[in-house]
Amino acid sequence: MGLKLLHEPETEDPILSVVNLIDIFLVIIAALLITIARNPLMNPFSKQDVTVITDAGKPTMEVVIKKGEKVERYKSSGAMGSGDGEKAGVAYRMKDGSIVYVPEGTGSAKP
């Protein structure tokens, strides 16, 4: 008699399966909204200006700047920079890790 109960066809209500699908979609939508709210570049309600640098110092480096609703992307060409200019000073890294910049032409120079 117990085996007969296991093989009886269950009465399935089609509404229950639709309700289960709606529950699954609500969970997915909530997860997407949380992800968007935590990402400063994708959040449309964020008033902050954001700068994101990916792969810093590599040929594939990319800089993404968000100012208000405007998003700009800059990709590295991998080439070294060049141009006309002159030496403006010298920078020294101290033992504590700080950097000191000394402009050229100021201070006392010994002959």
SERO-4910 file (N, C-alpha, C, O; in steps of 0.05 Angstrom, whole numbers):
BEGIN
 pado doro    nc1    nc2    nc3   cac1   cac2   cac3    cc1    cc2    cc3    oc1    oc2    oc3
  Met    A     16    -24      0      0      0      0     17     25      0     10     45    -12
  Gly    A     41     24     14     58     47     15     71     54    -12     75     77    -18
  Leu    A     76     34    -28     88     39    -55     68     52    -73     76     67    -91
  Lys    A     43     46    -69     23     58    -87     22     88    -83     16    103   -102
  Leu    A     26     98    -58     26    126    -53     49    141    -67     46    164    -75
  Leu    A     72    128    -70     95    141    -83     91    144   -113    101    163   -125
  His    A     75    127   -125     72    128   -154     47    142   -162     41    143   -186
  Glu    A     32    153   -144      8    168   -151     16    194   -165     34    207   -155
  Pro    A      3    201   -187      9    226   -200      1    250   -181    -21    251   -170
  Glu    A     19    269   -179     14    292   -162     -3    312   -178      0    315   -202
  Thr    A    -20    325   -164    -36    345   -177    -19    370   -178    -13    382   -157
  Glu    A    -12    379   -201      5    403   -204    -13    426   -213    -29    424   -231
  Asp    A     -9    448   -199    -24    472   -205     -6    490   -222     16    497   -213
  Pro    A    -14    497   -247      4    513   -264     10    541   -251     31    553   -258
  Ile    A     -7    551   -235     -3    577   -222     21    575   -203     36    595   -201
  Leu    A     25    553   -189     48    550   -171     75    552   -186     93    564   -175
  Ser    A     77    541   -210    102    542   -225    107    571   -234    130    580   -235
  Val    A     86    586   -241     89    614   -249     98    630   -225    115    648   -228
  Val    A     87    625   -202     94    640   -178    124    634   -171    138    652   -163
  Asn    A    132    609   -175    160    602   -169    179    617   -189    200    626   -181
  Leu    A    171    619   -214    188    634   -234    189    663   -226    211    675   -229
  Ile    A    167    675   -218    167    703   -210    186    707   -186    200    727   -185
  Asp    A    185    689   -167    203    691   -144    233    690   -152    249    706   -142
  Ile    A    239    672   -171    267    670   -181    275    696   -195    297    706   -190
  Phe    A    258    708   -211    264    732   -225    267    756   -206    284    773   -210
  Leu    A    252    756   -184    254    778   -165    281    776   -150    294    797   -145
  Val    A    290    752   -144    317    749   -132    339    758   -151    358    772   -142
  Ile    A    337    751   -176    357    759   -196    357    789   -199    378    802   -200
  Ile    A    334    802   -201    332    831   -204    343    845   -179    358    865   -182
  Ala    A    338    835   -155    349    847   -131    379    845   -131    393    864   -123
  Ala    A    390    822   -140    420    819   -140    432    839   -160    453    851   -155
  Leu    A    419    842   -184    429    861   -204    428    890   -193    447    905   -198
  Leu    A    407    897   -180    404    924   -169    426    930   -148    437    952   -146
  Ile    A    431    910   -131    452    914   -110    479    917   -124    495    933   -115
  Thr    A    485    901   -145    510    903   -159    513    931   -172    534    943   -171
  Ile    A    492    941   -184    493    967   -197    497    989   -176    511   1008   -181
  Ala    A    483    987   -154    485   1008   -133    513   1009   -121    522   1031   -113
  Arg    A    528    986   -120    555    986   -109    576    995   -129    598   1002   -120
  Asn    A    570    994   -154    590   1001   -175    588   1031   -180    567   1040   -190
  Pro    A    608   1047   -174    606   1076   -178    604   1085   -207    593   1106   -212
  Leu    A    613   1068   -226    611   1076   -254    584   1071   -265    575   1086   -283
  Met    A    570   1051   -256    544   1044   -267    521   1057   -252    498   1057   -263
  Asn    A    525   1067   -229    503   1078   -213    494   1105   -224    509   1124   -223
  Pro    A    469   1106   -235    460   1131   -247    453   1152   -227    450   1176   -234
  Phe    A    449   1145   -201    442   1164   -181    465   1176   -166    462   1193   -150
  Ser    A    489   1166   -172    513   1176   -159    521   1203   -170    523   1207   -194
  Lys    A    526   1222   -153    534   1249   -161    564   1252   -160    575   1274   -167
  Gln    A    579   1232   -151    608   1233   -148    622   1231   -175    612   1217   -193
  Asp    A    644   1245   -178    662   1242   -201    680   1218   -194    691   1217   -172
  Val    A    683   1199   -213    698   1175   -208    719   1171   -230    713   1176   -253
  Thr    A    744   1163   -222    765   1156   -241    774   1128   -234    781   1122   -212
  Val    A    773   1110   -255    782   1082   -251    805   1077   -270    802   1082   -294
  Ile    A    827   1066   -260    850   1058   -276    853   1028   -275    855   1017   -253
  Thr    A    852   1015   -298    856    986   -299    882    980   -312    891    994   -331
  Asp    A    896    959   -303    922    950   -314    942    972   -313    955    977   -334
  Ala    A    945    986   -291    963   1009   -289    992   1001   -296   1003    982   -286
  Gly    A   1004   1017   -314   1032   1013   -322   1036    992   -343   1059    988   -351
  Lys    A   1015    980   -352   1018    959   -373   1009    970   -400    995    991   -400
  Pro    A   1016    958   -422   1007    968   -448    977    967   -452    967    981   -469
  Thr    A    963    951   -436    934    949   -438    920    968   -419    896    965   -414
  Met    A    934    988   -407    923   1006   -388    899   1021   -399    899   1029   -423
  Glu    A    879   1025   -383    855   1040   -391    846   1058   -368    847   1049   -345
  Val    A    838   1083   -374    829   1101   -354    800   1108   -361    794   1116   -384
  Val    A    782   1104   -342    753   1111   -345    747   1133   -326    751   1131   -302
  Ile    A    736   1156   -336    730   1179   -320    700   1185   -323    690   1187   -345
  Lys    A    686   1186   -299    658   1193   -299    655   1219   -285    661   1222   -262
  Lys    A    645   1239   -300    639   1265   -289    609   1270   -293    600   1274   -315
  Gly    A    594   1269   -271    565   1271   -273    554   1247   -288    557   1224   -280
  Glu    A    541   1253   -311    530   1231   -327    548   1225   -351    542   1206   -366
  Lys    A    569   1239   -354    587   1235   -377    610   1216   -370    623   1220   -349
  Val    A    614   1195   -386    635   1175   -382    654   1176   -405    646   1173   -428
  Glu    A    680   1180   -399    700   1180   -420    720   1157   -415    727   1151   -393
  Arg    A    729   1145   -437    749   1123   -436    774   1131   -451    773   1142   -473
  Tyr    A    797   1126   -439    823   1131   -451    838   1105   -450    842   1094   -429
  Lys    A    848   1096   -474    863   1071   -475    892   1078   -481    898   1097   -496
  Ser    A    910   1063   -469    939   1067   -474    947   1056   -501    937   1035   -510
  Ser    A    964   1071   -514    974   1061   -540    999   1044   -536   1008   1030   -554
  Gly    A   1010   1044   -512   1034   1028   -505   1059   1042   -513   1081   1032   -507
  Ala    A   1058   1065   -526   1082   1080   -535   1091   1098   -513   1075   1107   -496
  Met    A   1117   1104   -512   1128   1123   -493   1121   1151   -501   1119   1157   -525
  Gly    A   1117   1168   -481   1111   1196   -487   1136   1211   -495   1158   1204   -487
  Ser    A   1132   1232   -511   1154   1249   -519   1144   1277   -524   1119   1281   -526
  Gly    A   1161   1295   -525   1154   1323   -529   1176   1342   -523   1198   1334   -515
  Asp    A   1171   1367   -527   1191   1388   -522   1187   1398   -494   1164   1402   -485
  Gly    A   1209   1403   -480   1207   1413   -453   1234   1417   -441   1255   1412   -454
  Glu    A   1235   1425   -416   1260   1428   -403   1257   1417   -374   1235   1415   -364
  Lys    A   1280   1411   -363   1280   1400   -336   1270   1421   -316   1280   1444   -315
  Ala    A   1251   1413   -300   1239   1432   -281   1249   1429   -253   1245   1447   -236
  Gly    A   1262   1406   -247   1272   1402   -220   1279   1373   -216   1280   1357   -235
  Val    A   1283   1366   -191   1290   1338   -184   1272   1329   -161   1265   1344   -143
  Ala    A   1264   1303   -163   1248   1291   -141   1265   1270   -127   1279   1255   -139
  Tyr    A   1264   1270   -100   1278   1251    -84   1259   1235    -67   1240   1246    -56
  Arg    A   1263   1208    -66   1247   1191    -48   1263   1189    -22   1286   1181    -21
  Met    A   1249   1196      0   1262   1196     26   1259   1167     38   1245   1151     27
  Lys    A   1274   1162     60   1274   1136     73   1246   1128     83   1239   1104     83
  Asp    A   1230   1148     91   1203   1142    101   1183   1137     78   1159   1132     84
  Gly    A   1192   1139     53   1174   1134     30   1162   1160     18   1150   1158     -4
  Ser    A   1165   1182     31   1155   1207     20   1173   1217     -3   1196   1209     -5
  Ile    A   1161   1233    -20   1176   1244    -42   1178   1274    -39   1158   1288    -34
  Val    A   1202   1285    -43   1207   1313    -41   1215   1323    -68   1234   1313    -81
  Tyr    A   1202   1344    -78   1208   1356   -104   1223   1382    -99   1214   1399    -84
  Val    A   1246   1385   -112   1262   1409   -110   1262   1422   -138   1274   1412   -156
  Pro    A   1249   1446   -141   1249   1459   -166   1277   1468   -174   1293   1475   -156
  Glu    A   1283   1468   -200   1310   1476   -209   1313   1506   -209   1294   1521   -215
  Gly    A   1336   1515   -201   1342   1544   -201   1336   1558   -175   1341   1582   -173
  Thr    A   1327   1543   -155   1322   1556   -129   1342   1544   -109   1353   1522   -113
  Gly    A   1345   1557    -88   1364   1547    -67   1392   1557    -73   1397   1570    -93
  Ser    A   1410   1550    -55   1438   1558    -58   1453   1536    -74   1452   1513    -66
  Ala    A   1466   1545    -94   1482   1526   -110   1512   1531   -104   1520   1554   -103
  Lys    A   1527   1510    -99   1556   1513    -94   1571   1512   -120   1566   1494   -137
  Pro    A   1590   1530   -124   1605   1530   -150   1624   1508   -152   1638   1505   -172
***
